[in-house]
C-alpha cells in the first residue's frame, strides 16, 4: 500500500526541506571536520518547532503526528546526519518517554524547555558490558529517604556532553533482571554526574558520544520516570519509536547519496559520454531508488501504526533493519559511482558513507532487530493480520 500524505504532512516536509537545504546543509562538511556540536542548527530548529514535534501543545510542543516527525527528520538527515541524530534521540526517545510515562509535573518542568530547544535530551541505557543485552546492566540506584543514589557507568551516549537532561536506567533491585530496572530523569550539573570520555568516531562526527559516570549521584526521588521496575519497559517502548527515527535518518542520508550520485553521473564524462548512459551505472541507480522507496514505505507504515495507537514494535524493527542496511548499500554504490572522487572529502558521499555505518548498530543492531521480528512471528500470531492494510 503506498502511503498517502495529508496536506499538512506535505507542508511540514516542504518547510523542513527548504530550511534544511538552505541552513543545515551549509556547514555540514565543516562540522564533520571540526566536530563542532550543531548548537546553532538546533536553536533554529527549535524556532521551527522541530525540537518538540510530538510534544502536546499544552506543554509547548507542536502536537504533530509521528508521520510528520519522520518526514521532518529525514529532511534534516539529508543535509546533516549529526544534527539529525541529536534531533532523533531528543524527540523520539526523550520527549516521547516523558510524554508517555512522565507525571504532569515532569512534563511541565521538562517538555516546555525541551520543545523550546533550551534543554536537549539524552538516553543512557548502554553500558560497557551491557549493549544488546541491557537487562545485564550494573548501574544501580539505592533509595535513601527522599533521594536515589546512582552509581555506575553508561557508554556510547549520544549527546552525553551537551544534554541538559538524561534518562538514565539503573537497577533498583539487583536480584531481578529486567524487572529490577528503573528509569530516572537526571539533570546536568547534579553532583556526582560526570561526563566521561568522548568517543572518536568514524562518522556522525559533530554529534558527541560519551561515557556518563554516576558517582554517588543523589537525585530527588520524584525524578523517577514511572515506577520502580518500569525502566526496561520504558526503554523498550522508547526504542520502538527511536527505531522508526533511525529508519528516517537512513532514508534521508540515502536520498542525499542518491541525488549526489545522479548529479555526478550526469556530469562525469568517460568514453565520450556521461557515465549515466552506461547500463552498469543505470542499474545501480535503479536499485538505489527502489530500495529507498521500499524503506520509506516501511518507515511510513510503522509511523502511521504508532499514530493509530496500534502495536508497532515489529514494524519499527523491520523499518530500522531494512532502512539501515539499505543506506549502507546505497551510500556504497553512490561512492562507487563517484570513483576516486568518492574516496576524497571534496564530495559529500564520503561523509554519507561514514555517517551511515552506525545505523545498523545503534538503537539495536540488525541482529537484535531480526530477533525482535522473529520473536513476533514465532510468538505473536497476530502479526500477519497487522500487515494486511485496513479495509482490504
Ligand atoms: N515494548 C514494551 N515492552 C517490551 C518491549 C517493547 N517493545 N519489548 C520487550 N518488552 C518487555 C517484555 O514484555 C518483557 O516484560 P515482562 O517480563 O514484564 O513480560 C520484558 O520487556 C523483557 O522482554 P524480553 O524477554 O523479550 O527481553 P530480552 O531480555 O529477551 O531482550 C531485546 C529483548 C529485544 C533483545 C532487548 O534487550 C533489546 O532491544 N536489546 C537491544 C538494546 C538496544 O537497542 N540498545 C541500544 C541503546 S540506545 C542507543 O543506541 C544510544 C543512543 O543514544 C542512540
Boltz pocket constraint, residues with backbone or C-beta under 6 A from the ligand:
constraints:
  - pocket:
      binder: B
      contacts: [[A, 89], [A, 123], [A, 125], [A, 126], [A, 131], [A, 132], [A, 133], [A, 134], [A, 135], [A, 156], [A, 157], [A, 158], [A, 178], [A, 232], [A, 233], [A, 236], [A, 237], [A, 239], [A, 240], [A, 313], [A, 361], [A, 362], [A, 363], [A, 364], [A, 365], [A, 368], [A, 371], [A, 372]]
      max_distance: 6.0
